Amino acid sequence: MARIAEIMELFQMRLRVEDACRAFRSLDGELAKVTLRPGDAASVEAAMRQMEAAVDRKAAPFRGNKFVEPYVKPLKDKYCAAILAKAAAIKGKPGAS
């Protein structure tokens, strides 16, 4: 019986890994297009919320997968930092507000 339990555990692990592969493919590439006005803090915040919601939507089918869960927050943080950097870069350009 122990052998059957080991086989079932391996099978379940395989399913989690396959789900993780699907999740990473889903989260790869363009997640959402957001617009922002660099001098407008509310616009930048809204862009970050839109991006976080897009990540949550893509990751939702894989919630609870121990291979996927650890990557969701860092991915959101990465995109938030990119939005802030983009807003700062645009704001710093001549003629930008």
Order of alpha helices (4+ residues) and beta strands (2+ residues): alpha-alpha-alpha
